[in-house]
Structures are given as C-alpha cells and as structure tokens.
C-alpha cells in the first residue's frame, strides 16, 4: 500500500522548482500561496502550520498564521480583509496571513510583494496587495485614508503586551478610548501615532 509517508519521501527527494509555477501578476513574476505551501511541505514535511481568526466583526476578518520549521525557526504572518472588498473575505484574510508567514521563511519571498495573497482567492476581482496605497474613494469623492497595515496592527498589540503588560482586550479598549475604533480599523497615520504613544509610555 502506498502510504502518506511514502508520498512525503517521494516529494522530499525532488527539489521544488518554483520557476515552474510562476505567473505574471501586474507585470511581475508571482508565486501563489498554494505553491509556497507545497514548497514548504516538499522541504519540511513535518513543518507545523496553524492559522487563527483573531478578530471577526463589522465585516472585517483578521487572521494570524504561524509556520514552524523543526529546528529551523518560525514566522508569523498577519492578514486582514473586509466584506466590502471581496465576498469571501474570511478565506482571503487567512490566505494573506499564511502567504506572509511562508514568505518570511523564504518560501516565495523573491516572487511576491511585501504583503500579498493568491488572487484566485477572490471571486470578484484580483485581490490587492494589502500594503499598497489605497486608491478607493469615499462617497463624497474624497480619497479614503489607507487603513493600518497588518504589521502596524501586530506592532500595536506586541508593544502593548511587551511594554505595558496589556492583554489584547486592554489594547483594544485603549485604542477605542483614543480613536473610537479597534486597532485594525485605524488609519495608517493613527496606527503610527498609537505605536509612538505606547513606545513613549513604555
């Protein structure tokens, strides 16, 4: 019987060739998250991969992904998406988080933007690079200020926990008191202000 262990052994014997799976996206070579994950498994079959839905409210999903390599380190990736952008925003947010964690460990880093995901995860449009400048406009025609990036949101929670001993709930309470919204709904400017404030208090 052909077992899973046999399959893993066969996969591990063949070096993963990322160039076979590249495609053009916005004029650049891109490696989808599914191929980055296969690359990981081909080199580290025992790697641990986990995702967690950190926040899901008001039409926004925020995921955290953790990828751990046996005796070779680990990386965390964050991904967020809103219902107003794509109908399957929860799946897209999870894909973003996983893709970033994999890229941080070197799987597809050279074939992706700083923060990206697999465009086929969206059924309505190619998903945008999350950290790209926001081009959307509000109803009154004015440019909408870009939302805080996942690294900024992560920094807010990390600094609050590390320097002030705050729980995630405490951080969100502090953020709501100052801006009337949780960290993941802040603008980039507001997130930067909050990060500076937390650092200064620490």
N, C-alpha and C positions, 0 to 999 in steps of 0.2 A: 504494500500500500504506500502511495506517495504522500508522505506526511508534510505538515507545515514546516517542520524542522528541515526536511529535505529541500523544500522550496526556498527557505531562507538561506540554506547553504549554497544553493544554485545561484540565487540572486547575488549573494556576497562575493561569489567567485568572478562575477562580471562587473568591472568598474562602470559606474554610472556615467554616461556620456550626455551631459547637459545640452550640448550643441544640437543633439537630435531632436530636442523638444522645444527649442526656442521658436518664438514667432514675433512678428513685428507688432508693436503697440505704440502708437503715437510716434512712429518713426524710429523707435529703438527696439533692440532685442529684449524680449521679456520671457521669463520662465515662470509659468503658472505655479501656484501654491501646491497643486496636486503633484507636480513633478518634483518640487522641492521636498515634499514629504516622501515620495518614492526614493529620492536620492538619499535622504536620511536613513530610511529602512534598509537600503542596499548596503550602506556602510556601517550602520549601527542597528542591527535588528532588535537589540534589547533596549533601545532608547525609550525613555518614558515620555509620553506626550499627554498633556491634560489641558483642558480649557474650562474656564469658569465664567458664568454670566454674573458679572459684578453688579451691574445695575440694569434694570429694565423698567422704565417709567416714562410717561409723557411721550411715548413714541420714540424713545431713544434706547439703544442697547449698547452696553459697554462690556467687552469681554477681555479677560486676561488669559493668555496661553503660556504654559511653561513646558519647555522641552529640555530634558536632561539626558546627557550622554554619560554612560558608565565611565567613571574615572577621567572624564574629559570636559567637565564643566556643564553649565546650564545657562539658558537665556529665557527672559520673559518678554512677551510681546503684548501690546495693547491694541485693541481695535474698537472703534465705535461707528455707529451708523444710525440714521434716523428713518422713520417711516415715510417722511416727506421726500426722501431721496430715492429709495427703492422699496418695492413691496415686500421683498424677502430680507428686510434689513437685519434681522437677528442672525441669519445664516451668513450674511455678508460681513457683519461685525466679527463673528467668530473666525471667518476665513482671514480677515485682516490681521487679527491677533496672532493666529498661527503662522501666517506668512512672515510677519515681522520677527517672531521668535526664531524661525528657521533661518531667516536671512542674517540674524545676529550671530548665529553659529557658523555662518559661512556657506549655507546651502542656498545658492542662487543670489548671493549678495551682489555680485557683479552684473546680474541680469534683472535688477528691479530697482525701483525708485526707493527713496528713504522710507516711505510708508506707502504700501500698495496692497493690492489683492488681485485675485483672479477675476477678470472682467466677466467671465461667464457665470459668476455667482449672482449677477444681477440679471433679471429677466426683462428689465425695461430699458437699460442703457448700459454702456461700458462704465464700470464703477470708476470714480475719480481717484487720483492719488490723494490721500487724506490730508497731507500736509501742504498741498498746493494752495496758492492764494484763492480765496473764494470769489467766484465770479457772479454768483447769484445776486439778484436784487430784491428788495422788499417791495411790498405792494405799491408804495408811493414812488417807486423808481429809483430810490437811493441805494447805493451799494450796501450790501449787508456785511457787517464786520465779520471777519473769519473767526470760526469757533476755535476754542482752545484745542491744541493738538493732544493726542494720546500721551506723548512724553511729558507734556506740561501737566496733564491730569495726574499722571503717575507721580510726578515730582511733588505735587501738592500733597498727596496722601503720604508719600515717603518722608517728606520733610516734617509734616505734622506729627507723624508717628515717631520719627527718629529724634527730633529736637525738642518736641513738646510732650511726647508721650500720649498723643491723641489717638483715639480709635477712628475708624473710617466714619462712623456716625458723628463723632465730635468734629471732624474736619468738615463734613457736610453742613453741620449746624453752624459752625463758624463762618463758612462760606455764604450760607443763606442769610446770616445776620448782616454780612457786609455787602452782598450783591443781590440778595433776593432769589438766588438760584444755586443749584449744586455745582461742583467743580466742572463737570463735563458739559455744562451749559454756558460756561463763561466764554467771553471773547478771549482772543489771544492776549490782548492788552490787559484785561482784567486778571487772567491767569498769571501773567508775568508780575503784576502788582502784588497778588496774593503770595506768590512764591517769595518775592523780595521781602514782604512783611513777615512771613513765617521765619525766613532766614534771620532777619534782623532781631526778632524776638528771641530766637534760639541763642 
